[in-house]
Amino acid sequence: MNLITLSEPHSAAAEAYQSLRTSLEFSSLEKPVRSILVAAVDGSIDKAAAVANLAVVMAQSGDRVILVDGDLRQPHQHELLGVANATGLAQWMESGGPPPLLKSAIDKLRVLPSGPLVSNPIALLSTKRLGERLAELVVLADYVIIDAPPLLHVTDAALWASQVDGVVLLVNGGSTKKEQALRAKGVLARVQAHLLGAVLLNAE
């Protein structure tokens, strides 16, 4: 696992993830925020690593965390966290039953990998089914952190955003254009998502 929060826990980058965790916890004081989508504006961001690093620091702080790889097109969480991907979210969405959660090497962090690729991810991610599955996960953890495809590429992230308690928007300081960030914010507004804030990655 080559994650900055594990390999260099005292680095500035790792401290930034700690600060993000603290901000998210304070944001939930008035209204509980248990499920969080970490959504990239576009594909120029290594969003999978950002999501994994956030999940790691939340688990290290003592919270019970479930990291869901909701990217059914280009999943990476199983690689980053060293778990199998023989079955996962896609198969659970279709068949139900107990969620196929896997233990990671980090105490209190469990992973729901994507599972093998499916031909039509959108068909699985209906709003009703997503809400039902998410409700099952929330009772099993303090936080459910979700990775999904970039907001401006496909509709998957918007579907997730409509069901979670809050969304953290990832912006690439090196390449994301202002109009792209505004379009992504508009997508979230249309599905009435609760935008918790934005994170600037690769800032110079």
C-alpha positions as CSV (number, residue, x, y, z in Angstrom):
1,M,0.0,0.0,0.0
2,N,1.7,3.1,-1.2
3,L,-0.4,5.7,0.5
4,I,1.1,8.9,1.8
5,T,-0.7,8.7,5.2
6,L,1.0,5.4,5.8
7,S,4.4,5.8,4.1
8,E,5.0,9.4,5.4
9,P,2.5,10.0,8.2
10,H,4.3,13.2,9.3
11,S,4.5,14.8,5.9
12,A,2.6,17.9,5.0
13,A,0.3,15.9,2.7
14,A,-0.6,13.5,5.4
15,E,-1.2,16.4,7.8
16,A,-3.5,17.9,5.2
17,Y,-5.7,14.7,5.2
18,Q,-5.8,14.9,9.0
19,S,-7.0,18.5,8.7
20,L,-9.7,17.4,6.2
21,R,-10.8,14.7,8.6
22,T,-11.2,17.2,11.4
23,S,-13.1,19.6,9.2
24,L,-15.5,16.8,8.2
25,E,-16.1,15.9,11.8
26,F,-16.9,19.5,12.7
27,S,-19.2,19.8,9.7
28,S,-21.4,17.0,11.2
29,L,-21.9,18.6,14.6
30,E,-25.3,20.1,13.8
31,K,-26.5,17.5,11.3
32,P,-25.0,13.9,11.3
33,V,-22.9,13.2,8.3
34,R,-22.3,9.4,8.1
35,S,-22.0,8.8,4.4
36,I,-19.6,10.9,2.3
37,L,-18.9,10.8,-1.4
38,V,-15.5,12.0,-2.4
39,A,-16.0,13.2,-5.9
40,A,-13.5,14.3,-8.5
41,V,-14.4,17.0,-11.0
42,D,-12.6,15.3,-13.8
43,G,-10.2,12.5,-14.6
44,S,-7.0,14.5,-14.1
45,I,-7.0,13.7,-10.4
46,D,-5.7,10.6,-8.7
47,K,-9.0,10.6,-6.7
48,A,-8.7,6.9,-5.7
49,A,-5.6,7.6,-3.6
50,A,-7.2,10.7,-2.1
51,V,-10.3,8.7,-1.1
52,A,-8.1,6.0,0.4
53,N,-5.9,8.4,2.3
54,L,-9.0,10.1,3.9
55,A,-10.4,6.7,4.9
56,V,-7.1,5.7,6.5
57,V,-6.8,8.8,8.7
58,M,-10.4,8.5,9.8
59,A,-9.8,4.9,10.8
60,Q,-6.6,5.8,12.5
61,S,-8.5,8.3,14.6
62,G,-10.6,5.6,16.0
63,D,-13.7,5.7,13.7
64,R,-15.2,2.6,12.2
65,V,-14.9,3.2,8.5
66,I,-16.2,1.4,5.4
67,L,-14.6,2.4,2.2
68,V,-16.8,1.7,-0.8
69,D,-15.3,1.5,-4.3
70,G,-18.2,2.8,-6.2
71,D,-16.2,3.2,-9.4
72,L,-17.5,0.3,-11.3
73,R,-15.6,1.4,-14.4
74,Q,-12.0,1.9,-13.3
75,P,-11.8,0.5,-9.7
76,H,-8.5,0.9,-7.8
77,Q,-9.3,0.6,-4.1
78,H,-8.7,-3.1,-3.9
79,E,-5.2,-2.5,-5.3
80,L,-4.5,0.5,-3.0
81,L,-5.6,-1.3,0.1
82,G,-4.4,-4.8,-0.8
83,V,-7.7,-6.7,-0.8
84,A,-9.3,-9.2,-3.2
85,N,-11.8,-8.1,-5.8
86,A,-13.5,-11.5,-6.6
87,T,-16.8,-10.1,-5.5
88,G,-18.0,-6.7,-4.3
89,L,-20.4,-3.8,-4.8
90,A,-21.6,-4.7,-8.3
91,Q,-22.6,-8.2,-7.2
92,W,-24.1,-7.0,-3.9
93,M,-26.2,-4.4,-5.7
94,E,-27.6,-7.1,-7.9
95,S,-28.1,-10.0,-5.5
96,G,-28.4,-8.4,-2.0
97,G,-27.6,-10.4,1.1
98,P,-24.8,-9.4,3.6
99,P,-22.4,-6.8,2.2
100,P,-19.1,-8.5,1.1
101,L,-16.9,-6.4,3.4
102,L,-13.2,-7.2,3.6
103,K,-10.8,-6.3,6.4
104,S,-7.8,-4.1,5.5
105,A,-4.4,-3.9,7.1
106,I,-5.6,-0.8,8.9
107,D,-7.5,-1.4,12.1
108,K,-11.2,-0.3,11.9
109,L,-11.1,0.1,8.1
110,R,-13.1,-2.3,6.0
111,V,-13.4,-2.2,2.3
112,L,-16.3,-3.0,-0.1
113,P,-14.4,-3.4,-3.4
114,S,-16.1,-2.9,-6.7
115,G,-16.1,-6.5,-7.7
116,P,-15.5,-7.7,-11.3
117,L,-16.4,-5.2,-14.0
118,V,-20.0,-5.3,-15.3
119,S,-21.3,-4.3,-18.7
120,N,-23.8,-1.7,-17.5
121,P,-23.0,0.0,-14.2
122,I,-25.8,2.5,-14.4
123,A,-28.4,-0.2,-14.5
124,L,-27.2,-1.3,-11.1
125,L,-27.0,2.1,-9.6
126,S,-30.7,3.0,-9.5
127,T,-31.6,5.6,-6.9
128,K,-33.9,3.3,-4.9
129,R,-31.4,0.4,-4.7
130,L,-28.5,2.8,-3.9
131,G,-30.5,4.2,-1.0
132,E,-31.3,0.8,0.4
133,R,-27.8,-0.5,0.2
134,L,-26.3,2.6,1.7
135,A,-28.7,2.4,4.6
136,E,-27.4,-1.1,5.3
137,L,-23.8,0.1,5.4
138,V,-24.4,3.1,7.5
139,V,-25.5,1.1,10.5
140,L,-22.3,-0.9,10.3
141,A,-19.8,2.0,10.6
142,D,-19.3,5.5,11.9
143,Y,-18.5,6.7,8.4
144,V,-19.0,5.3,4.9
145,I,-16.6,6.8,2.4
146,I,-17.4,6.4,-1.3
147,D,-15.2,6.6,-4.3
148,A,-16.9,7.0,-7.7
149,P,-16.1,8.0,-11.3
150,P,-15.4,11.7,-12.0
151,L,-18.6,13.9,-11.9
152,L,-18.2,15.3,-15.4
153,H,-17.5,11.9,-17.1
154,V,-20.5,9.8,-16.3
155,T,-23.7,10.0,-14.2
156,D,-22.5,7.4,-11.5
157,A,-21.2,10.0,-9.1
158,A,-24.3,12.2,-9.4
159,L,-26.4,9.1,-8.4
160,W,-24.3,8.5,-5.4
161,A,-24.4,12.2,-4.5
162,S,-28.1,12.2,-4.4
163,Q,-28.1,9.5,-1.7
164,V,-25.2,10.4,0.6
165,D,-25.2,12.8,3.6
166,G,-22.4,15.0,2.1
167,V,-20.0,15.4,-0.8
168,V,-16.4,16.5,-0.8
169,L,-15.3,17.8,-4.2
170,L,-11.8,17.2,-5.5
171,V,-10.2,19.9,-7.7
172,N,-6.9,19.5,-9.4
173,G,-4.9,22.7,-8.9
174,G,-2.8,21.9,-12.0
175,S,-5.4,21.3,-14.6
176,T,-9.0,21.6,-13.5
177,K,-10.5,24.7,-15.1
178,K,-12.8,27.1,-13.3
179,E,-15.7,26.3,-15.6
180,Q,-15.3,22.6,-15.0
181,A,-15.5,23.1,-11.3
182,L,-18.6,25.2,-11.7
183,R,-20.2,22.6,-13.9
184,A,-19.5,19.9,-11.3
185,K,-21.0,22.1,-8.6
186,G,-24.0,22.5,-10.8
187,V,-24.4,18.7,-11.2
188,L,-24.4,18.4,-7.4
189,A,-26.9,21.2,-7.1
190,R,-29.3,19.5,-9.6
191,V,-29.4,16.3,-7.5
192,Q,-29.7,18.4,-4.3
193,A,-26.5,17.1,-2.9
194,H,-25.0,18.5,0.3
195,L,-21.6,20.0,-0.6
196,L,-19.4,19.8,2.4
197,G,-16.5,21.6,0.7
198,A,-13.8,21.3,-1.9
199,V,-10.2,20.0,-1.7
200,L,-7.5,21.4,-3.9
201,L,-5.0,18.7,-4.9
202,N,-1.6,19.2,-6.6
203,A,-1.5,22.9,-5.7
204,E,1.7,24.6,-6.6
